[in-house]
Amino acid sequence: MLPDLPFTLNQEALHYGQQRSVIRELFDYGQSKAREIGAENIFDFSIGNPSIPPPAEVREAFLSLLQERDPKALHGYTNSAGDIGVRQTIAASLNKRYGSNYTGQNIFMTCGAAAALSGSFRALSEEGRNNEFIVLAPYFPEYKPYIEGQQGKLVVVPACPPDFGIDLEEIEKKISSDTRAIVINSPNNPSGKLYSEQELTELAQLLRHKSQEYRQPIFIVSDEPYRELVYDGKVAPHIPAIYEYTIMTYSYSKSLSIPGDRIGYALVAPNFKGHELLFAAIGGALRGMGYVCAPSLLQHMIGLTVDVKTDTRTYDLNRQLLYNGLREIGYEVLLPEGAFYLFMKVPGGDAPAFSAFLRDSYNVLAVPSDSFGCEGYLRVSYCVATQTIKDGLKKFAAAYAKWTK
């Protein structure tokens, strides 16, 4: 037997492997505490795990596939980019909805949006170059490892309270000759902000101007897992129709309530010369990372449910209940326009301390905004049972009274 020998590791990989997500830590704490004192005594607003079950069509699609399809074909490899029939079905659905002209050749099936984003960042990152990717605070924390893990550099545009819209002046300050892309997440996690078509049009104009200045395109990487979760009759603008140099990444995790099943796609809009090369580079990047052939069964399920959406009425009820309840208590909150998160301003501004106070004193779990690149807020997820919100508001009220006295 060999003696213990010293060895070296990739330090970046080790760093991210040892650095746990604040969201996951709170969620795991809640799971552990629930086993100790009962789930009914934990008010977990920490994680974006859909509380609405998948639509019935999802189960029917799985049963149909398992009962009627040839098992060898159903469970066998597809093309690396995905089953072409499924990809064409998705393209046709998008074309009907947006008046676009996509084909299956523009769509690369992936293991959720995470793979689509990572592949896009790698494809846009040139060897030996300082590859900068701009994100708008508050932003999804996993953008940092997705970007840095693919030879990129995260560049943060400061948050723009109180409505957290697009701050063109601050974006322009951050753009340089090293800028490869700007990441747009709308509706936004964690704020629930939906960027308007006017905001996005003005952003597109800025990017065209800066692309001309630096003689190279600045891409938009549009991260859209929440685009179907929009309220008050609003619609998420279709960014490829607004800006030509767009990669659209999508996940069915939220629209079909299947976050653990990891299926989505990257779409390279055919709006610019060389789009085929970018598509190929995304495929090559995913190949290099081992993301070859998204799960076949899930691909075929999507082919049968491409136009099915989760009923968002329960989320909307929870949104209004939580928003109005917190305001009545005295908290400052932003009305979410989409997704299923609410951004709540912390009295006094110390979000980590208030999050710990809620956890330790009231078993209320909400995520401090520091990890989202923005201080002074809590992200409160309302994809929970409505009764959890009703009971949780009592805890928020007690916490507010004690914290602000």
FENPEZI-V123854 format. One record per backbone hydrogen bond with DSSP energy under -1.0 kcal/mol. NH is the residue of the N-H (numbers start at 1). CO is the residue of the C=O. If there is no record, write none. Layout:
# FENPEZI-V123854
((NH;CO) (NH;CO))
This chain:
# FENPEZI-V123854
((14;10) (15;11) (16;12) (17;13) (18;14) (19;15) (25;21) (26;22) (27;23) (28;24) (29;25) (30;26) (31;27) (32;28) (33;29) (34;30) (35;31) (37;33) (38;34) (41;38) (42;39) (43;363) (45;365) (49;47) (58;55) (60;56) (61;57) (62;58) (63;59) (64;60) (65;61) (66;62) (67;63) (68;64) (69;65) (74;70) (75;71) (82;79) (87;83) (88;84) (89;85) (90;86) (91;87) (92;88) (93;89) (94;90) (95;91) (96;92) (97;93) (98;94) (99;95) (106;103) (107;104) (108;266) (109;81) (110;264) (112;110) (116;112) (117;113) (118;114) (119;115) (120;116) (121;117) (122;118) (123;119) (124;120) (125;122) (129;126) (131;129) (132;178) (133;153) (134;181) (135;155) (137;157) (139;372) (143;140) (144;141) (146;142) (147;143) (148;144) (149;145) (150;147) (151;148) (152;147) (153;131) (155;133) (157;135) (164;160) (171;167) (172;168) (173;169) (174;170) (175;171) (179;176) (180;132) (181;132) (182;219) (183;134) (184;221) (188;193) (192;188) (200;196) (201;197) (202;198) (203;199) (204;200) (205;201) (206;202) (207;203) (208;204) (209;205) (210;206) (211;207) (212;208) (213;209) (214;210) (216;211) (219;180) (220;245) (221;182) (222;247) (223;184) (224;249) (227;224) (229;226) (230;228) (231;337) (234;231) (241;238) (242;239) (243;239) (246;244) (247;220) (248;267) (249;222) (250;265) (252;263) (256;252) (258;253) (261;258) (264;110) (265;250) (266;108) (267;248) (268;106) (269;246) (271;269) (275;272) (278;274) (279;275) (280;276) (281;277) (282;278) (283;279) (284;280) (285;281) (286;282) (287;283) (288;284) (289;285) (290;287) (291;286) (292;290) (299;295) (300;296) (301;297) (302;298) (303;299) (308;305) (310;255) (316;312) (317;313) (318;314) (319;315) (320;316) (321;317) (322;318) (323;319) (324;320) (325;321) (326;322) (327;323) (328;324) (329;325) (330;326) (331;326) (334;343) (337;192) (338;192) (339;229) (342;380) (344;378) (345;332) (346;376) (349;346) (351;349) (354;350) (355;351) (356;352) (357;353) (358;354) (359;355) (360;356) (361;357) (362;358) (363;359) (364;358) (365;43) (367;379) (369;377) (372;369) (373;370) (374;369) (378;344) (379;367) (380;342) (381;45) (382;340) (384;382) (389;385) (390;386) (391;387) (392;388) (393;389) (395;391) (396;392) (397;393) (398;394) (399;395) (400;396) (401;397) (402;398) (403;399) (404;400))
